């Protein structure tokens, strides 16, 4: 299962700890957005537990977006860095002329 994880954390130390933990299982694609390409259910639940223990739920937030294979193949990315999928398998450039 592909998972997109984003966060909004007010405390610098907590934010650093969450980002550092995410780097164990995911790739950073923006400052507070990470993509995990293959995360089995047990690893996902362990990661959630670890992350949620590092934030203050009164002021911080974590969001988890679980994407099925078909949904992950429909991700579009433009600009610097790599996305979840380097190039979609059915990617085709169509000349507008």
DSSP file (Angstrom, degrees, kcal/mol; ACC not computed):
  #  RESIDUE AA STRUCTURE BP1 BP2  ACC     N-H-->O    O-->H-N    N-H-->O    O-->H-N    TCO  KAPPA ALPHA  PHI   PSI    X-CA   Y-CA   Z-CA
    1    1 A X              0   0    0      0, 0.0    38,-1.4     0, 0.0     2,-0.3   0.000 360.0 360.0 360.0 134.6    0.0    0.0    0.0
    2    2 A X  E     -A   67   0A   0     65,-1.7    65,-3.4    36,-0.2     2,-0.4  -0.710 360.0-166.5 -86.9 139.3    1.3    3.5   -0.9
    3    3 A X  E     -AB  66  36A   0     33,-2.5    33,-3.0    -2,-0.3     2,-0.5  -0.993  14.9-160.3-134.5 130.9    0.9    6.0    1.9
    4    4 A X  E     -AB  65  35A   0     61,-2.7    61,-3.1    -2,-0.4     2,-0.5  -0.937  16.4-169.9-105.2 128.9    1.2    9.8    1.8
    5    5 A X  E     +AB  64  34A   0     29,-2.9    29,-3.0    -2,-0.5     2,-0.3  -0.980   7.5 175.5-125.3 127.7    1.9   11.3    5.2
    6    6 A X  E     -AB  63  33A   0     57,-2.2    57,-2.8    -2,-0.5     2,-0.3  -0.908   5.9-169.9-127.3 157.8    1.8   15.0    6.0
    7    7 A X  E     -A   62   0A   0     25,-1.8     2,-0.4    -2,-0.3    55,-0.2  -0.985  22.5-160.4-146.9 157.6    2.1   16.9    9.2
    8    8 A X  E     +A   61   0A   0     53,-2.4    53,-2.1    -2,-0.3     2,-0.4  -0.902  27.5 170.8-135.4 104.1    1.8   20.4   10.8
    9    9 A X        -     0   0    0     -2,-0.4    51,-0.1    51,-0.2     6,-0.1  -0.972  23.3-162.9-126.0 126.0    3.8   20.5   14.0
   10   10 A X  S    S+     0   0    0     -2,-0.4     2,-0.4    46,-0.2    -1,-0.1   0.860  70.3  76.8 -77.7 -37.4    4.4   23.7   16.0
   11   11 A X  S  > S-     0   0    0      1,-0.1     4,-2.7    45,-0.1     5,-0.2  -0.634  70.4-146.7 -82.8 126.2    7.3   22.6   18.2
   12   12 A X  H  > S+     0   0    0     -2,-0.4     4,-2.4     1,-0.2     5,-0.2   0.895  98.0  49.6 -57.6 -44.2   10.7   22.5   16.4
   13   13 A X  H  > S+     0   0    0      2,-0.2     4,-2.2     1,-0.2    -1,-0.2   0.920 113.4  45.3 -64.7 -44.6   12.0   19.6   18.4
   14   14 A X  H  > S+     0   0    0      2,-0.2     4,-2.5     1,-0.2     5,-0.2   0.908 112.3  52.3 -63.9 -42.4    8.9   17.5   17.8
   15   15 A X  H  X S+     0   0    0     -4,-2.7     4,-2.5     1,-0.2    -2,-0.2   0.908 109.9  48.9 -60.4 -43.0    8.8   18.4   14.1
   16   16 A X  H  X S+     0   0    0     -4,-2.4     4,-2.6    -5,-0.2    -1,-0.2   0.914 111.7  49.1 -62.7 -43.9   12.5   17.3   13.8
   17   17 A X  H  X S+     0   0    0     -4,-2.2     4,-2.2     2,-0.2    -2,-0.2   0.888 111.9  48.0 -65.4 -39.9   11.8   14.0   15.6
   18   18 A X  H  X S+     0   0    0     -4,-2.5     4,-2.5     2,-0.2    -2,-0.2   0.944 113.7  47.0 -66.0 -46.9    8.7   13.2   13.4
   19   19 A X  H  X S+     0   0    0     -4,-2.5     4,-1.7     1,-0.2    -2,-0.2   0.915 112.3  50.4 -61.3 -43.1   10.6   14.0   10.2
   20   20 A X  H  < S+     0   0    0     -4,-2.6     4,-0.4     1,-0.2    -1,-0.2   0.911 111.5  48.1 -62.5 -42.6   13.6   11.9   11.3
   21   21 A X  H >< S+     0   0    0     -4,-2.2     3,-1.4     1,-0.2     4,-0.5   0.901 108.4  54.6 -64.7 -40.5   11.4    8.9   12.1
   22   22 A X  H >X S+     0   0    0     -4,-2.5     4,-2.3     1,-0.3     3,-1.4   0.846  95.8  66.7 -62.7 -33.2    9.6    9.2    8.8
   23   23 A X  T 3< S+     0   0    0     -4,-1.7    -1,-0.3     1,-0.3    -2,-0.2   0.704  90.9  65.4 -63.1 -17.8   12.9    9.0    6.9
   24   24 A X  T <4 S+     0   0    0     -3,-1.4    -1,-0.3    -4,-0.4    -2,-0.2   0.829 122.0  14.2 -69.7 -31.6   13.2    5.4    8.2
   25   25 A X  T <4 S+     0   0    0     -3,-1.4     2,-0.3    -4,-0.5    13,-0.2   0.462 125.2  40.7-123.2  -6.1   10.2    4.3    6.1
   26   26 A X     <  -     0   0    0     -4,-2.3     2,-0.4    10,-0.1    10,-0.3  -0.869  69.6-114.3-143.2 170.7    9.4    7.1    3.7
   27   27 A X  E     -C   35   0A   0      8,-3.0     8,-2.7    -2,-0.3     2,-0.4  -0.930  31.2-123.3-112.0 133.1   10.9    9.6    1.2
   28   28 A X  E     +C   34   0A   0     -2,-0.4     6,-0.2     6,-0.2     3,-0.1  -0.610  34.3 167.6 -76.0 127.4   10.6   13.3    1.9
   29   29 A X  E    S+     0   0A   0      4,-2.6     2,-0.3     1,-0.4     5,-0.2   0.588  71.4   7.2-114.5 -20.3    8.9   15.0   -1.1
   30   30 A X  E >  S-C   33   0A   0      3,-1.8     3,-1.4    51,-0.0    -1,-0.4  -0.915  94.7 -86.0-147.7 172.5    8.2   18.4    0.5
   31   31 A X  T 3  S+     0   0    0     -2,-0.3    -3,-0.0     1,-0.3    -1,-0.0   0.860 127.5  16.5 -54.0 -39.7    9.2   19.8    3.9
   32   32 A X  T 3  S+     0   0    0     -3,-0.0   -25,-1.8    -4,-0.0     2,-0.4   0.027 112.6  86.6-123.4  28.2    6.2   18.3    5.7
   33   33 A X  E <   +BC   6  30A   0     -3,-1.4    -4,-2.6   -27,-0.2    -3,-1.8  -0.995  49.5 179.9-133.0 129.5    5.1   15.6    3.2
   34   34 A X  E     -BC   5  28A   0    -29,-3.0   -29,-2.9    -2,-0.4     2,-0.4  -0.944  13.9-151.4-128.0 148.1    6.5   12.1    2.9
   35   35 A X  E     -BC   4  27A   0     -8,-2.7    -8,-3.0    -2,-0.3     2,-0.6  -0.980   3.2-166.0-120.0 130.8    5.7    9.2    0.6
   36   36 A X  E     -B    3   0A   0    -33,-3.0   -33,-2.5    -2,-0.4     3,-0.2  -0.970   2.8-167.9-112.5 117.7    6.1    5.6    1.6
   37   37 A X  S    S+     0   0    0     -2,-0.6     2,-0.4     1,-0.3    -1,-0.1   0.883  77.7  20.7 -78.6 -37.6    5.9    3.4   -1.5
   38   38 A X        +     0   0    0    -13,-0.2     2,-0.4   -36,-0.1    -1,-0.3  -0.919  69.7 157.4-134.4 109.4    5.5    0.0    0.2
   39   39 A X        -     0   0    0    -38,-1.4    -3,-0.0    -2,-0.4   -14,-0.0  -0.910  28.7-146.6-135.3 105.7    4.3   -0.1    3.7
   40   40 A X     >  -     0   0    0     -2,-0.4     4,-2.8     1,-0.1     5,-0.2  -0.256  32.2-102.5 -68.2 160.6    2.7   -3.3    5.0
   41   41 A X  H  > S+     0   0    0      1,-0.2     4,-2.7     2,-0.2     5,-0.2   0.888 120.4  48.8 -55.3 -46.5   -0.1   -3.0    7.6
   42   42 A X  H  > S+     0   0    0      1,-0.2     4,-2.1     2,-0.2    -1,-0.2   0.913 114.0  46.2 -62.5 -42.3    2.0   -3.9   10.6
   43   43 A X  H  > S+     0   0    0      2,-0.2     4,-2.6     1,-0.2    -1,-0.2   0.888 112.1  52.3 -66.4 -38.8    4.8   -1.4    9.6
   44   44 A X  H  X S+     0   0    0     -4,-2.8     4,-2.6     2,-0.2    -2,-0.2   0.928 110.8  46.3 -62.1 -46.3    2.1    1.2    9.0
   45   45 A X  H  X S+     0   0    0     -4,-2.7     4,-2.2     2,-0.2    -2,-0.2   0.885 113.0  49.9 -66.1 -38.3    0.5    0.7   12.4
   46   46 A X  H  X S+     0   0    0     -4,-2.1     4,-2.5    -5,-0.2    -2,-0.2   0.925 111.4  49.1 -64.2 -44.6    3.9    0.8   14.1
   47   47 A X  H  X S+     0   0    0     -4,-2.6     4,-2.9     2,-0.2     5,-0.2   0.929 110.6  50.2 -60.8 -47.1    4.8    4.0   12.2
   48   48 A X  H  X S+     0   0    0     -4,-2.6     4,-2.9     1,-0.2     5,-0.2   0.924 111.0  48.9 -57.5 -45.5    1.6    5.7   13.2
   49   49 A X  H  X S+     0   0    0     -4,-2.2     4,-1.2     1,-0.2    -1,-0.2   0.923 112.6  47.9 -61.5 -44.8    2.1    4.7   16.8
   50   50 A X  H  < S+     0   0    0     -4,-2.5     4,-0.3     2,-0.2     3,-0.3   0.937 115.5  44.4 -60.4 -47.8    5.6    6.1   16.8
   51   51 A X  H >< S+     0   0    0     -4,-2.9     3,-1.8     1,-0.2     4,-0.4   0.922 110.8  52.3 -65.8 -44.9    4.6    9.4   15.2
   52   52 A X  H >< S+     0   0    0     -4,-2.9     3,-0.5     1,-0.3    -1,-0.2   0.732 104.1  58.5 -68.4 -20.9    1.5   10.0   17.3
   53   53 A X  T 3< S+     0   0    0     -4,-1.2    -1,-0.3    -3,-0.3    -2,-0.2   0.569 103.4  54.7 -79.3  -9.0    3.7    9.5   20.4
   54   54 A X  T <  S+     0   0    0     -3,-1.8     2,-0.3    -4,-0.3    -1,-0.2   0.424 100.0  68.5-104.4  -1.0    5.9   12.4   19.3
   55   55 A X  S <  S-     0   0    0     -3,-0.5     2,-0.7    -4,-0.4   -46,-0.1  -0.731  76.4-122.2-117.3 165.8    3.2   15.1   18.8
   56   56 A X    >>  -     0   0    0     -2,-0.3     4,-3.1     1,-0.1     3,-1.8  -0.925  20.4-157.2-102.5 106.6    0.9   17.2   20.9
   57   57 A X  T 34 S+     0   0    0     -2,-0.7    -1,-0.1     1,-0.3     5,-0.0   0.640  88.6  64.9 -63.8 -12.2   -2.6   16.4   19.6
   58   58 A X  T 34 S+     0   0    0      1,-0.1    -1,-0.3     3,-0.0     3,-0.0   0.783 123.5  12.0 -77.2 -26.9   -3.9   19.7   21.0
   59   59 A X  T <4 S+     0   0    0     -3,-1.8     2,-0.2   -51,-0.0    -2,-0.2   0.584 119.7  63.1-124.4 -17.8   -1.7   21.8   18.7
   60   60 A X     <  -     0   0    0     -4,-3.1     2,-0.3   -51,-0.1   -51,-0.2  -0.656  56.9-158.3-112.7 164.2   -0.3   19.4   16.0
   61   61 A X  E     -A    8   0A   0    -53,-2.1   -53,-2.4    -2,-0.2     2,-0.4  -1.000   7.1-166.9-144.1 147.8   -1.7   17.3   13.3
   62   62 A X  E     -A    7   0A   0     -2,-0.3     2,-0.4   -55,-0.2   -55,-0.2  -0.974  10.1-163.2-124.9 142.2   -0.7   14.2   11.2
   63   63 A X  E     -A    6   0A   0    -57,-2.8   -57,-2.2    -2,-0.4     2,-0.5  -0.995   1.2-164.8-129.1 136.6   -2.6   13.1    8.1
   64   64 A X  E     -A    5   0A   0     -2,-0.4     2,-0.6   -59,-0.2   -59,-0.2  -0.981   1.6-170.1-121.7 124.4   -2.3    9.7    6.5
   65   65 A X  E     -A    4   0A   0    -61,-3.1   -61,-2.7    -2,-0.5     2,-0.5  -0.943   8.9-159.0-115.9 109.0   -3.5    9.1    2.9
   66   66 A X  E     -A    3   0A   0     -2,-0.6     2,-0.5   -63,-0.2   -63,-0.2  -0.775  11.8-164.4 -89.6 126.4   -3.6    5.4    2.0
   67   67 A X  E     -A    2   0A   0    -65,-3.4   -65,-1.7    -2,-0.5     2,-0.0  -0.936  12.5-136.6-117.8 130.4   -3.5    4.9   -1.8
   68   68 A X     >  -     0   0    0     -2,-0.5     4,-2.7   -67,-0.2     5,-0.2  -0.306  37.4 -99.2 -72.5 167.8   -4.4    1.7   -3.6
   69   69 A X  H  > S+     0   0    0      1,-0.2     4,-1.8     2,-0.2     5,-0.1   0.885 124.2  50.7 -57.0 -42.3   -2.2    0.7   -6.6
   70   70 A X  H  > S+     0   0    0      1,-0.2     4,-0.5     2,-0.2    -1,-0.2   0.902 112.3  46.9 -64.8 -40.6   -4.6    2.1   -9.1
   71   71 A X  H >4 S+     0   0    0      1,-0.2     3,-1.2     2,-0.2     4,-0.2   0.905 109.5  53.7 -67.0 -41.1   -4.8    5.5   -7.3
   72   72 A X  H >< S+     0   0    0     -4,-2.7     3,-1.3     1,-0.3    -1,-0.2   0.857 103.6  56.7 -63.1 -34.7   -1.0    5.6   -6.9
   73   73 A X  H 3< S+     0   0    0     -4,-1.8    -1,-0.3     1,-0.2    -2,-0.2   0.677 102.2  57.7 -70.1 -15.4   -0.6    5.2  -10.7
   74   74 A X  T << S+     0   0    0     -3,-1.2    -1,-0.2    -4,-0.5    -2,-0.2   0.399  76.9 120.9 -95.5   2.4   -2.8    8.2  -11.2
   75   75 A X    <   -     0   0    0     -3,-1.3     2,-0.4    -4,-0.2    13,-0.1  -0.466  49.3-156.0 -67.0 134.7   -0.5   10.6   -9.2
   76   76 A X        -     0   0    0     -2,-0.2     2,-0.4     2,-0.0    -2,-0.1  -0.928  10.5-173.3-113.7 139.5    0.7   13.5  -11.3
   77   77 A X        +     0   0    0     -2,-0.4     2,-0.4     9,-0.1     6,-0.1  -0.998   6.9 177.7-136.4 134.5    3.9   15.3  -10.4
   78   78 A X        +     0   0    0     -2,-0.4     2,-0.2     2,-0.1    -2,-0.0  -0.999  48.1  18.3-134.1 136.9    5.4   18.5  -11.9
   79   79 A X  S    S-     0   0    0     -2,-0.4    -2,-0.0     2,-0.0     0, 0.0  -0.583  96.0  -3.4 107.5-167.1    8.6   20.3  -10.8
   80   80 A X  S    S+     0   0    0     -2,-0.2    -2,-0.1     2,-0.0     0, 0.0  -0.166 100.8  23.6 -65.8 153.4   11.7   19.5   -8.8
   81   81 A X  S    S-     0   0    0     -4,-0.0     2,-0.3     2,-0.0   -52,-0.1  -0.017  88.9 -74.0  82.7 172.1   12.2   16.3   -7.0
   82   82 A X        -     0   0    0      1,-0.1     4,-0.1     2,-0.0     2,-0.1  -0.785  39.5-146.6-106.1 151.5   10.7   12.9   -7.6
   83   83 A X        -     0   0    0      2,-0.3     3,-0.1    -2,-0.3    -6,-0.1  -0.275  43.9 -76.8-100.2-169.1    7.2   11.8   -6.8
   84   84 A X  S    S+     0   0    0      1,-0.2     2,-0.5    -2,-0.1   -11,-0.1   0.882 125.5  34.4 -58.5 -40.7    5.8    8.4   -5.7
   85   85 A X  S    S-     0   0    0      1,-0.2    -2,-0.3   -13,-0.1     3,-0.3  -0.976  73.8-149.8-118.3 127.0    6.2    7.2   -9.3
   86   86 A X  S    S-     0   0    0     -2,-0.5     2,-0.4     1,-0.3    -1,-0.2   0.976  87.7  -8.1 -57.7 -58.2    9.1    8.3  -11.4
   87   87 A X  S    S-     0   0    0     -4,-0.0    -1,-0.3     4,-0.0     4,-0.0  -0.969  82.9-114.5-140.8 123.5    7.1    8.0  -14.7
   88   88 A X    >   -     0   0    0     -2,-0.4     3,-2.0    -3,-0.3   -15,-0.1  -0.264  28.2-119.5 -56.9 144.4    3.7    6.4  -14.8
   89   89 A X  T 3  S+     0   0    0      1,-0.3    -1,-0.1     3,-0.0   -16,-0.0   0.811 113.3  42.4 -58.0 -32.3    3.7    3.1  -16.8
   90   90 A X  T 3  S+     0   0    0    -17,-0.2    -1,-0.3     2,-0.0     2,-0.1   0.113  83.6 144.2-101.4  21.7    1.2    4.4  -19.3
   91   91 A X    <   +     0   0    0     -3,-2.0     2,-0.4    -4,-0.0    -4,-0.0  -0.389  20.4 171.1 -66.2 132.8    2.7    7.9  -19.6
   92   92 A X        -     0   0    0     -2,-0.1     2,-0.6     2,-0.0    -2,-0.0  -0.991  29.1-138.6-145.3 133.8    2.6    9.4  -23.0
   93   93 A X        -     0   0    0     -2,-0.4     2,-0.6     2,-0.0    -2,-0.0  -0.830  20.4-159.9 -92.9 125.6    3.4   12.9  -24.3
   94   94 A X        -     0   0    0     -2,-0.6     2,-0.3     2,-0.0    -2,-0.0  -0.926  15.8-130.2-109.9 122.7    0.8   14.0  -26.8
   95   95 A X        -     0   0    0     -2,-0.6    -2,-0.0     1,-0.1     0, 0.0  -0.553  10.6-143.2 -71.2 128.5    1.8   16.8  -29.2
   96   96 A X              0   0    0     -2,-0.3    -1,-0.1     1,-0.3    -2,-0.0   0.501 360.0 360.0 -73.2  -3.8   -0.9   19.5  -29.2
   97   97 A X              0   0    0      0, 0.0    -1,-0.3     0, 0.0    -2,-0.0   0.452 360.0 360.0 -95.1 360.0   -0.5   20.2  -32.9
